[in-house]
Amino acid sequence: MGHSTDKLAPALSSTREKALIPIFFIAALLYWLGLYLYVPTLPLYAKSINSNLAVIGVVLSMYGLWQLIIRLPLGIIADWVGIRRPFIIGSFILAATGALIMANTNDINTLGFGRAITRLAAGSWVPMVVMFSSFYRPSEVIRAIALLTLASSLGRIIGTASNGFLNEIGGYPLAFYLSAIVSGVAILMMFFVPEQRQPSQTPSGQKLETLFLRRDVLLPSLLSAAVHYADWTTTFSFIPILARQYGANDIVLSILMSLNLGILMLGNLIATTLVNRIGYRKLVILSFLLIIGGVAGAALSHSLILLFPSQLAIGLGYGIGYPVLMGASINYVDDKERNSATGLHQSVYAVGMFAGPWISGVVASRIGIQPMLGITAGALLAAAFAGIRLLANQ
């Protein structure tokens, strides 16, 4: 609760830090652009190498698995050494490396390896969130995270919208190569963002356990895991395959995902505007209602056109819930522990990113994609009911 006495602090700690915000914002945008240039047709790229849905689910789950592994240790180490920028730059290098590996393989295992490396790259979201939010006063942390999430949304929209056209021009590899180039530019941008070393926070098992068991840290993280499970089961895994079965080409798939991410950005703006007015709990409820409706709609769809409102509902719900839940999980955590708390939050929701494609791929290979989506909607409803009740009693 160390921030409660700092409510009268300036919105930004200095004019210099205020000037760094647009540079950081652009670097974050390019980072996410590089990670998403190839995403809309990645399931189909994997399917062109191996047609087994369970195997495809495992490959796609690598993105969440390695986030689960890397983000918590990265947060702890960043608190320990008191710096964040070197980890961010290193992750950008990994993003370029993973993209180049995926561009140059016809082997499903190598594709999974490249995807895993891009997930390691996404570990930089921990220090990025903490470093960016440090530019703002503590009472503005949710707003800051929503703004940084807006940068990620813009990058993902541009990337996904470009994917189909890039495939038309140069096939699947072109998007991967361009991803590596964009990641290189993001690295250069980060060299223009200096960082002041923070006081070192020596890792302590007892302190970490106390932090991780805090209700205000853990509960939003578990709810975010449910949100990510649904999102990665649908938007980034099996809705593109279902859309292809309905006759969608690569450009239509790019449009489908870009609309999802575009409405996601609207959700970020809604979260930024309303969180201080109506409170985060009501926004979390709205988020889950939208996502459940979208998943259920995809399960009941019988044509391509019906997948569009489903993707829009899922995107809007995710856009509202993601920054709100992340901000809520670190809102009352001291600066010296925020990397660790953010790492915990992102590692917990990475369970959903990993388990979604993996478990859903196994289920879909046995009963089909749409019955699997119906089960997913029902499970999400149960998780939301239990989690939001606990949140209300917090």
C-alpha positions in Angstrom: 0.0 0.0 0.0 3.1 2.2 -0.3 1.5 4.5 -2.9 -1.4 5.8 -0.9 0.6 8.8 0.5 1.7 9.8 -3.0 -1.6 11.0 -4.4 -0.4 14.6 -4.7 2.6 13.7 -6.7 2.8 15.2 -10.2 1.3 13.1 -13.0 4.8 12.7 -14.4 8.0 12.8 -12.4 9.8 15.2 -14.7 9.5 17.0 -18.0 12.2 14.8 -19.3 10.2 11.6 -18.6 7.2 13.2 -20.2 9.2 13.6 -23.4 10.2 10.0 -23.3 6.6 8.7 -23.5 6.1 9.1 -27.2 9.4 7.4 -28.0 8.6 4.5 -25.6 5.1 4.3 -27.1 6.4 4.0 -30.7 9.0 1.4 -29.6 6.2 -0.7 -27.9 4.1 -0.3 -31.1 6.9 -1.6 -33.3 7.6 -4.4 -30.9 4.1 -5.7 -31.1 3.9 -5.1 -34.8 6.9 -7.4 -35.2 5.3 -10.1 -33.1 2.0 -10.0 -35.0 2.8 -9.5 -38.7 2.5 -13.3 -39.3 -0.1 -14.3 -36.6 -3.4 -14.4 -38.6 -2.2 -17.2 -40.9 0.3 -18.9 -38.5 -2.2 -21.6 -37.7 -2.6 -22.2 -41.5 1.1 -22.1 -42.0 1.5 -24.8 -39.3 -1.4 -26.8 -40.9 0.4 -26.7 -44.2 3.3 -28.5 -42.5 1.3 -30.8 -40.3 -2.5 -31.2 -40.5 -3.1 -32.7 -37.0 -5.1 -30.2 -34.9 -3.6 -31.5 -31.7 -0.1 -31.0 -33.0 -1.0 -27.5 -34.3 -2.4 -26.7 -30.9 0.9 -27.7 -29.2 2.9 -25.5 -31.6 0.6 -22.5 -31.0 0.7 -23.1 -27.3 4.5 -22.5 -27.3 3.8 -18.8 -27.2 2.0 -19.1 -23.9 4.2 -21.8 -22.4 7.4 -19.8 -22.6 5.7 -16.7 -21.3 4.7 -18.7 -18.3 8.3 -19.8 -17.9 10.1 -16.5 -18.4 8.0 -13.6 -17.2 8.0 -14.3 -13.4 11.8 -14.9 -13.2 12.4 -11.9 -15.4 10.4 -9.7 -13.1 12.3 -11.0 -10.1 15.7 -10.5 -11.8 14.7 -7.0 -12.9 13.8 -6.0 -9.3 17.0 -7.5 -8.1 19.4 -5.7 -10.5 17.3 -2.5 -10.6 17.3 -2.0 -14.4 14.8 -2.9 -17.1 16.0 -1.5 -20.5 18.6 -4.2 -21.2 16.0 -6.9 -20.8 13.7 -5.1 -23.2 16.4 -4.8 -25.8 17.4 -8.4 -25.4 13.8 -9.5 -25.9 13.5 -7.5 -29.1 16.6 -9.3 -30.4 14.8 -12.6 -29.6 11.7 -11.5 -31.5 13.8 -11.0 -34.7 15.6 -14.3 -34.2 12.4 -16.3 -33.7 10.8 -14.8 -36.8 13.8 -15.7 -39.0 13.7 -19.3 -37.7 10.1 -19.6 -38.6 10.7 -18.1 -42.0 13.2 -20.8 -42.9 11.7 -24.1 -42.0 9.4 -26.8 -43.3 9.6 -28.8 -40.1 6.8 -28.6 -37.5 9.2 -29.0 -34.6 11.5 -26.2 -35.8 8.4 -24.0 -36.3 7.5 -24.7 -32.7 11.0 -23.8 -31.6 10.9 -20.5 -33.4 7.5 -19.8 -31.9 8.9 -20.5 -28.5 11.7 -18.0 -29.0 9.2 -15.3 -29.9 7.5 -16.1 -26.6 10.7 -15.6 -24.8 10.9 -12.2 -26.6 7.4 -11.3 -25.2 8.9 -11.6 -21.7 9.9 -8.0 -22.1 6.3 -6.9 -21.5 7.1 -7.2 -17.8 9.8 -4.6 -17.6 8.1 -2.5 -20.3 4.9 -2.2 -18.3 6.8 -1.3 -15.1 9.2 1.1 -16.8 6.4 2.9 -18.6 4.1 3.1 -15.6 7.0 4.6 -13.6 6.6 7.8 -15.8 3.2 8.3 -14.1 2.0 8.9 -10.5 0.9 5.8 -8.7 -2.8 6.7 -8.8 -2.5 6.8 -12.6 -1.1 3.3 -13.0 -4.2 1.7 -14.6 -4.4 4.6 -17.0 -0.7 4.2 -17.9 -1.1 0.5 -18.6 -4.2 1.1 -20.7 -2.2 3.6 -22.8 0.7 1.2 -23.2 -1.8 -1.5 -24.1 -3.1 0.9 -26.7 0.3 0.9 -28.3 0.3 -2.9 -28.4 -3.2 -2.9 -29.9 -2.1 -0.5 -32.7 1.0 -2.6 -33.5 -1.1 -5.7 -33.6 -3.8 -4.1 -35.8 -1.2 -2.9 -38.3 0.6 -6.3 -38.3 -2.5 -8.5 -38.7 -4.0 -6.2 -41.3 -0.8 -6.5 -43.4 -0.4 -10.3 -43.1 -2.7 -11.4 -45.9 -1.3 -8.8 -48.3 2.2 -9.8 -47.5 1.3 -13.5 -48.1 -0.1 -12.5 -51.5 3.1 -10.7 -52.4 5.8 -13.1 -51.1 4.2 -16.1 -49.5 4.3 -16.9 -45.8 8.1 -16.1 -45.3 7.8 -12.4 -46.2 5.9 -11.5 -43.1 8.5 -13.2 -40.9 11.4 -11.3 -42.6 9.6 -8.0 -42.2 9.0 -8.9 -38.6 12.7 -9.2 -38.0 13.3 -5.8 -39.6 10.6 -4.1 -37.5 12.1 -5.6 -34.4 15.5 -4.2 -35.3 14.0 -0.7 -35.6 12.4 -1.1 -32.1 15.8 -1.9 -30.7 17.2 1.4 -32.1 14.2 3.3 -30.6 14.9 1.9 -27.1 18.5 3.3 -27.1 16.8 6.8 -27.0 15.1 5.9 -23.7 17.6 6.3 -20.9 16.9 4.6 -17.6 17.8 5.5 -14.0 18.8 2.5 -11.9 16.3 1.6 -9.2 17.2 0.4 -5.7 18.1 -3.3 -5.8 15.5 -5.6 -4.3 17.3 -8.8 -3.2 15.0 -11.9 -3.9 13.5 -13.3 -0.8 11.4 -16.5 -0.8 9.3 -15.2 2.1 8.7 -11.8 0.5 7.8 -13.4 -2.8 5.4 -15.8 -1.2 3.7 -13.0 0.7 3.4 -11.0 -2.5 2.1 -13.9 -4.6 -0.5 -14.8 -2.0 -1.9 -11.3 -1.7 -5.5 -11.4 -2.8 -5.3 -8.1 -4.7 -2.4 -9.5 -6.7 -3.5 -13.1 -7.3 -7.2 -12.8 -8.0 -7.0 -10.4 -10.9 -4.2 -12.6 -12.3 -6.4 -15.7 -12.2 -9.3 -13.9 -13.9 -6.9 -12.7 -16.6 -5.8 -16.3 -17.2 -9.4 -17.2 -18.0 -9.6 -14.2 -20.4 -6.5 -15.3 -22.2 -7.5 -18.9 -22.3 -10.6 -17.9 -24.3 -8.8 -15.4 -26.5 -6.0 -17.7 -27.5 -8.4 -20.6 -28.1 -10.5 -18.5 -30.4 -8.8 -15.5 -32.1 -5.3 -16.8 -32.4 -5.9 -20.5 -32.9 -9.1 -22.1 -34.1 -11.4 -19.3 -35.4 -8.9 -18.8 -38.3 -9.1 -22.5 -39.1 -12.9 -22.5 -38.8 -13.0 -19.4 -41.1 -10.9 -21.2 -43.7 -13.4 -24.1 -43.6 -16.1 -21.5 -44.4 -14.0 -20.3 -47.4 -12.0 -17.4 -46.1 -8.7 -16.5 -47.9 -5.6 -15.0 -46.3 -6.8 -11.4 -46.8 -10.2 -12.2 -45.2 -8.4 -13.8 -42.3 -6.3 -10.7 -41.8 -9.4 -8.5 -41.9 -11.1 -10.8 -39.4 -8.2 -10.6 -36.9 -7.6 -6.9 -37.5 -11.3 -6.1 -36.7 -10.9 -8.0 -33.5 -7.8 -6.0 -32.6 -9.3 -2.8 -33.8 -12.3 -3.2 -31.4 -9.8 -4.3 -28.8 -8.2 -0.9 -29.0 -11.7 0.7 -28.4 -11.9 -1.5 -25.3 -8.5 -0.1 -24.2 -9.9 3.4 -24.6 -13.1 2.5 -22.7 -11.0 1.1 -19.9 -8.8 4.3 -19.8 -11.9 6.6 -19.8 -14.2 4.8 -17.4 -12.0 3.0 -14.9 -11.8 5.9 -12.5 -15.6 6.7 -13.0 -17.3 3.4 -12.5 -14.6 1.2 -10.9 -12.7 -1.7 -12.3 -15.1 -4.5 -11.1 -18.0 -3.4 -13.4 -15.5 -3.3 -16.3 -14.4 -6.8 -15.5 -18.0 -8.0 -15.5 -18.6 -6.3 -18.9 -15.4 -7.9 -20.2 -16.4 -11.4 -19.4 -20.0 -11.0 -20.7 -18.6 -9.9 -24.1 -16.1 -12.7 -24.3 -18.5 -15.4 -23.3 -21.0 -14.1 -25.9 -18.4 -14.1 -28.6 -17.1 -17.6 -27.9 -20.7 -18.9 -27.8 -21.5 -17.1 -31.0 -18.6 -18.8 -32.8 -19.7 -22.1 -31.5 -23.1 -21.6 -33.0 -22.0 -20.0 -36.3 -22.8 -21.7 -39.6 -21.2 -19.3 -42.0 -18.2 -17.0 -42.3 -20.2 -13.8 -41.8 -21.3 -14.9 -38.4 -17.7 -15.2 -37.2 -17.2 -11.4 -37.5 -19.5 -10.3 -34.6 -18.0 -13.1 -32.5 -14.5 -11.8 -33.1 -15.7 -8.2 -32.4 -17.2 -9.2 -29.1 -14.2 -11.2 -28.0 -11.9 -8.3 -29.0 -13.9 -5.7 -27.2 -14.1 -7.8 -24.0 -10.4 -8.5 -24.0 -9.6 -4.9 -24.7 -11.5 -3.8 -21.6 -10.5 -6.7 -19.3 -6.8 -7.0 -20.0 -5.5 -3.6 -18.9 -7.9 -3.3 -16.1 -7.0 -6.7 -14.5 -3.3 -6.0 -15.0 -3.5 -2.6 -13.4 -5.6 -3.9 -10.5 -3.0 -6.6 -9.8 -0.2 -4.1 -9.2 -2.2 -1.0 -8.1 -1.2 -1.3 -4.4 2.2 -2.9 -4.8 5.3 -0.8 -4.0 7.6 0.2 -6.8 10.4 -2.0 -5.6 8.2 -5.1 -6.0 6.3 -4.1 -9.1 8.5 -6.1 -11.6 7.9 -9.2 -9.5 4.1 -8.6 -9.2 3.8 -7.9 -12.9 5.9 -11.0 -13.7 3.5 -13.0 -11.5 0.4 -11.5 -13.2 1.7 -12.2 -16.7 3.0 -15.7 -15.8 -0.4 -16.6 -14.4 -2.3 -15.4 -17.4 0.2 -17.1 -19.6 -1.2 -20.4 -18.3 -4.4 -19.5 -20.2 -2.4 -18.6 -23.3 -0.6 -22.0 -23.2 -3.5 -24.1 -22.0 -6.0 -22.6 -24.4 -4.5 -23.8 -27.7 -3.1 -27.0 -26.2 -6.2 -28.3 -24.4 -8.6 -26.9 -27.1 -6.5 -28.6 -29.8 -6.8 -31.9 -28.2 -10.5 -31.5 -27.6 -11.1 -30.2 -31.2 -9.2 -33.1 -32.7 -11.7 -35.5 -31.0 -15.1 -33.7 -31.2 -14.6 -30.8 -33.7 -13.9 -27.1 -33.4 -17.4 -25.8 -32.7 -18.3 -28.3 -29.9 -15.0 -27.4 -28.3 -15.9 -23.7 -28.5 -19.2 -24.5 -26.8 -17.4 -26.2 -23.9 -15.0 -23.3 -23.7 -17.9 -20.8 -23.4 -19.5 -22.8 -20.6 -16.2 -23.2 -18.7 -15.5 -19.5 -19.0 -19.0 -18.7 -17.6 -18.3 -20.8 -14.6 -14.9 -19.3 -14.0 -16.3 -15.8 -14.3 -19.1 -16.4 -11.9 -16.8 -17.7 -9.2 -14.0 -15.2 -9.8 -16.1 -12.0 -9.9 -18.0 -13.0 -6.8 -14.6 -13.3 -5.0 -13.6 -10.0 -6.5 -16.7 -8.3 -5.1 -15.7 -9.5 -1.6 -12.2 -8.2 -1.9 
